[in-house]
């Protein structure tokens, strides 16, 4: 082989190496770009997931509050009926006590007026 052929072969080999290096650099840049895009997308997805979690939590809390308020309204009727029943019972006891005291006073007055010795 001649020196010219060897030099041409080395030049082709060097060109091939440069081309391969450029291809590797392009592939690495593409990989970095893809990795960055994936990372950005992952972060955006996490933000959206967190927003959805917050919305779900707020909806759950709202539903619990509404259920609690509905139960409270339902219980209010029960409590009012119980209070009215208790008030009616208390009123009945007071009236019975007044009647009992009145009957004792009436008996005492009748006994006192009938028996002239006690006057």
C-alpha positions in Angstrom: 0.0 0.0 0.0 1.1 3.4 -0.6 1.3 6.3 1.9 -1.5 8.1 0.1 -3.8 5.2 0.5 -2.9 5.0 4.2 -3.5 8.7 4.7 -6.8 8.5 2.9 -7.8 5.5 5.0 -6.8 7.4 8.2 -8.8 10.4 7.0 -11.8 8.2 6.3 -11.4 6.6 9.7 -11.1 10.0 11.4 -14.2 11.3 9.5 -16.1 8.2 10.6 -15.0 8.7 14.2 -16.1 12.4 14.1 -19.4 11.4 12.6 -19.9 8.8 15.3 -19.0 11.3 18.0 -21.4 13.8 16.6 -24.1 11.2 16.5 -23.4 10.2 20.1 -23.5 13.9 21.1 -26.9 14.3 19.3 -28.2 11.2 20.9 -27.1 12.4 24.3 -28.7 15.8 23.7 -31.9 14.1 22.6 -31.8 11.9 25.7 -31.3 14.9 28.0 -34.1 16.8 26.2 -36.4 13.7 26.6 -35.4 13.3 30.3 -36.2 16.9 31.0 -39.5 16.7 29.2 -40.4 13.6 31.1 -39.4 15.3 34.4 -41.5 18.3 33.6 -44.5 16.1 32.6 -44.1 14.1 35.8 -44.0 17.3 37.9 -47.1 18.6 36.1 -48.8 15.3 36.7 -48.0 15.4 40.4 -49.3 18.9 40.7 -52.6 17.9 39.0 -52.8 14.8 41.2 -52.4 16.9 44.3 -55.0 19.4 43.0 -57.4 16.4 42.5 -56.6 15.1 46.0 -57.4 18.5 47.5 -60.7 18.7 45.5 -61.6 15.2 46.7 -60.7 16.1 50.3 -62.8 19.3 50.1 -65.7 17.4 48.6 -65.4 14.7 51.4 -65.4 17.3 54.1 -68.3 19.2 52.5 -70.3 15.9 52.3 -69.5 15.1 55.9 -70.6 18.6 57.0 -73.9 18.3 55.0 -74.6 14.9 56.5 -73.8 16.2 60.0 -76.1 19.2 59.5 -78.9 16.9 58.1 -78.6 14.6 61.1 -78.6 17.6 63.4 -81.8 18.9 61.8 -83.4 15.5 62.2 -82.3 15.3 65.8 -83.6 18.7 66.5 -87.2 17.5 65.9 -86.5 14.6 68.3 -85.1 16.9 70.9 -87.9 19.4 70.6 -90.5 16.6 71.0 -88.6 15.3 74.1 -88.4 18.8 75.6 -92.2 19.3 75.0 -93.0 16.0 76.6 -90.8 16.8 79.6 -92.4 20.2 79.9 -95.9 18.7 79.7 -94.9 16.1 82.4 -93.4 18.9 84.6 -96.6 21.0 84.2 -98.7 18.0 85.1 -96.7 17.4 88.3 -96.9 21.0 89.3 -100.7 21.1 88.7 -101.1 17.9 90.8 -99.0 19.4 93.6 -101.1 22.5 93.5 -104.3 20.5 93.6 -102.9 18.4 96.5 -102.0 21.5 98.5 -105.3 23.1 97.7 -107.2 20.0 98.9 -105.2 19.9 102.1 -105.9 23.6 102.7 -109.6 23.1 101.9 -109.8 20.1 104.2 -108.0 22.0 107.0 -110.3 25.0 106.5 -113.4 22.8 106.4 -112.2 20.9 109.6 -111.5 24.2 111.3 -114.8 25.8 110.4 -116.8 22.6 111.2 -115.2 22.2 114.6 -116.1 25.2 116.7 -113.9 24.0 119.6 -110.8 24.6 117.4 -111.8 28.2 116.8 
